[in-house]
Amino acid sequence: MMDMLQNNWFVFPQPNPQAKMRLFCLPYSGSGAVAYRTWPDNLPREIEVCAIQLPGRENRLRERPFTQVQPLVDAIVAEIAPYLDKPFAIFGHSLGALIAFELARSLRRCFGELPRILLVSGRGAPDCCLREEPIHALPDDAFITRLRDFNGTSEMVLRNQELMALLLPVLRADFAINETYEYTADLPLTCPVAAYRGAKDTNMTYEDVDAWRQETSAAFRLRTLPGDHFFIHNSANLFWRMLNYDLGQVLYESEKVF
């Protein structure tokens, strides 16, 4: 495990060599592995959280962030093999959901491996059109105004010019990944998919999220929670109950998934 902990791509908030399953977690725009630092406290002890740290943030702040999804996924796949030594699941919120989906596809293609379950949160299905105009190339003031609308960055951070000067390049790169993504049709995944949405999230419709069911030939579940795009914080207690149930269905090899 010590050798595994030395890879900058993978962060273990609470290393757990005895875990039965590993949960890879992909960040939303502008965030990093620190977003998942408390997740082991809210999940079964049989699950080991492994946050994937993307270039351009936290301990990788000096590295150039990716602006396209497939080169990013290819870079993750090039490093991930030692971490596939036990059953795993993949979670991603917003931008992270898109990366999680393409990562699952690439793992199938490169290693013949799939997650026990793919958990996608806060994003419509990958072949759905974006509901908002692209913002990654807007002038700074207009870009920050749009960030404020998403309610995912604190006002204190948005008003801190020095901090925003550090954050803007990675935020722009992350939005570019999402806004320039082009869906490519492929065979559906053969693992279960659980999709989560906020009831007041104006970035996508119910139908956009329900369309994730087309990406799997296995079980599918859509869960709607109170809150906006960041319902994972606004409705945290309910989110944890739902996530734990869905993970438990595959962790304990239930005869009936969902």
Long-range contacts (C-beta under 8 A, 24 or more apart in sequence): 3-82, 4-82, 4-83, 7-79, 7-82, 8-53, 8-59, 8-60, 9-52, 9-53, 9-75, 9-76, 9-79, 9-80, 10-50, 10-51, 10-52, 10-53, 10-79, 10-80, 10-83, 11-36, 11-50, 11-51, 11-52, 11-53, 12-48, 12-49, 12-50, 12-51, 13-37, 13-38, 13-39, 13-40, 13-49, 13-51, 14-40, 14-48, 14-49, 15-48, 16-40, 16-45, 16-47, 16-48, 17-48, 19-45, 19-46, 19-47, 19-48, 19-86, 20-46, 20-47, 20-86, 20-87, 20-251, 21-46, 21-47, 21-48, 21-86, 21-87, 21-88, 21-89, 21-116, 21-247, 21-250, 21-251, 22-47, 22-48, 22-49, 22-50, 22-83, 22-86, 22-87, 22-88, 22-89, 23-47, 23-48, 23-49, 23-50, 23-88, 23-89, 23-90, 23-91, 23-247, 24-50, 24-51, 24-52, 24-83, 24-88, 24-89, 24-90, 24-91, 24-100, 24-103, 24-115, 25-49, 25-50, 25-51, 25-52, 25-90, 25-91, 25-92, 25-96, 26-52, 26-90, 26-91, 26-92, 26-93, 26-95, 26-96, 26-97, 26-99, 26-100, 26-103, 27-51, 27-52, 27-54, 27-57, 27-92, 27-93, 27-95, 27-96, 28-92, 28-93, 28-94, 28-95, 28-96, 28-122, 28-152, 29-94, 29-95, 29-152, 29-171, 29-174, 29-175, 29-178, 30-57, 30-152, 30-153, 30-167, 30-170, 30-171, 30-174, 31-57, 32-57, 32-58, 32-60, 33-58, 34-58, 42-240, 42-244, 43-243, 43-244, 43-247, 44-244, 44-247, 44-248, 44-251, 46-251, 47-89, 47-247, 47-251, 50-83, 52-76, 56-169, 56-170, 56-173, 57-170, 61-166, 65-169, 65-170, 65-173, 65-174, 66-173, 66-177, 67-173, 67-176, 67-177, 67-180, 68-176, 68-177, 68-180, 68-181, 69-98, 69-99, 69-102, 69-177, 69-181, 70-102, 72-99, 72-177, 73-99, 73-102, 73-103, 73-106, 74-106, 76-103, 77-103, 77-106, 77-107, 77-110, 80-107, 81-111, 84-111, 84-113, 87-116, 88-115, 88-116, 89-115, 89-116, 89-117, 89-118, 89-119, 89-247, 89-250, 90-115, 90-117, 90-118, 90-119, 91-119, 91-120, 91-121, 91-243, 92-119, 92-120, 92-121, 92-123, 93-121, 93-122, 93-123, 93-232, 94-121, 94-122, 94-123, 94-178, 94-229, 95-123, 95-174, 95-175, 95-177, 95-178, 96-121, 97-121, 97-122, 97-123, 98-123, 98-126, 98-177, 98-178, 98-181, 99-177, 101-126, 101-215, 102-126, 104-189, 104-191, 105-186, 105-189, 108-189, 114-189, 114-190, 114-191, 115-191, 116-191, 116-192, 116-250, 116-251, 117-191, 117-192, 117-193, 117-194, 117-246, 117-247, 117-249, 117-250, 117-257, 118-189, 118-191, 118-192, 118-193, 118-194, 118-216, 119-193, 119-194, 119-196, 119-243, 119-246, 119-247, 120-193, 120-194, 120-195, 120-196, 120-212, 121-195, 121-196, 121-197, 121-232, 122-196, 122-197, 122-198, 122-201, 122-203, 122-229, 122-230, 122-231, 122-232, 123-204, 123-209, 124-203, 124-204, 124-205, 124-208, 124-209, 124-211, 124-212, 125-208, 125-209, 125-210, 125-211, 125-212, 125-214, 125-215, 126-181, 126-183, 126-215, 127-183, 127-185, 127-211, 127-214, 128-204, 128-208, 128-211, 130-178, 130-179, 131-202, 131-203, 131-204, 131-205, 131-208, 132-203, 134-175, 134-179, 135-175, 135-179, 136-172, 136-173, 136-175, 136-176, 136-179, 137-172, 137-176, 140-164, 140-168, 143-168, 143-171, 143-172, 147-171, 150-203, 150-229, 150-230, 151-228, 151-229, 151-230, 152-229, 152-230, 188-214, 188-215, 188-216, 188-217, 189-215, 189-216, 189-217, 189-218, 190-216, 190-217, 190-218, 191-216, 191-218, 192-216, 192-218, 192-219, 192-220, 192-221, 192-249, 192-250, 192-257, 192-258, 193-218, 193-219, 193-220, 193-221, 194-220, 194-221, 194-222, 194-223, 194-246, 194-258, 195-220, 195-221, 195-222, 195-223, 196-222, 196-223, 196-224, 196-225, 196-231, 196-232, 196-239, 196-242, 196-243, 197-222, 197-223, 197-224, 197-225, 197-231, 198-224, 198-225, 198-226, 198-227, 198-228, 198-229, 198-230, 198-231, 198-234, 198-235, 199-224, 199-225, 199-226, 199-227, 199-231, 200-226, 200-227, 200-228, 201-227, 201-228, 201-229, 201-231, 202-228, 203-229, 218-257, 219-257, 219-258, 220-258, 221-246, 221-258
